[in-house]
Amino acid sequence: MGSTVVRDVMTAEPPSVTEDASFKDIVRTLVRHRVSALPVVDREGLVVGVVSEEDLLHKEEFTGDDDYSPPLRARLRARLSGVGPHAGSSAAKAAANRADQLMSHPAITVFPDTPVTQAARTMERHGVKQLPVVTDGNRLAGMVTRRDLLMVFLRDDEDLAKEVHAELVETIRPVRGEPPALSVDDGVVTLWGTVERRSLAQTLVRRVGHLEGVVDVVSDLDWRIDDVVPEYVHWRGDSW
């Protein structure tokens, strides 16, 4: 199986708003489509930013009207199945009324052929929960969320076991020998058997752990030669 890319898990043709969309129009769109963020596009249809629930909730923080009922936070949570972002404090966004004033920009984006692992790193690095997916011309192609990226962990155990076996065979081929036995249970891979060297056992565990859909690797591997030098041992000259 090739690496899963964003195109495989994204929502194609997602809802979006234009730069001049009003506060209420943004809220209506979020609620109607049951999403927590929207790409913002300019007149040419190019992605220029992202507006999220968090951006909108700043207005509630700064409202002084005790009759503001029901509060925006309650309405959004009730209609969006429990989604509850943690809004920060921003007087500027609290006074904003249009998408171009509320949005985060420039938009952090990915391409349809971006590997999901790279998309996950991009989300983590920038502290965002979703990414607009754009074409080479920066036109909106989709939207990918953290939940979408977790889809790789729903792979069938049998399918995953085949890929793990292929990875073991490929890794052990240069040194020859038989690959270790394996089992997969709910995404957790267990390896057992004896290999020639301890370093090879470590390599096998590491490479299997990097496969998409592997939740964890349990190693019951043994080895004939322990060729791993403890980190605290330092070689000096011709002696240890």
Disulfide bonds with the S-S distance in Angstrom:
none
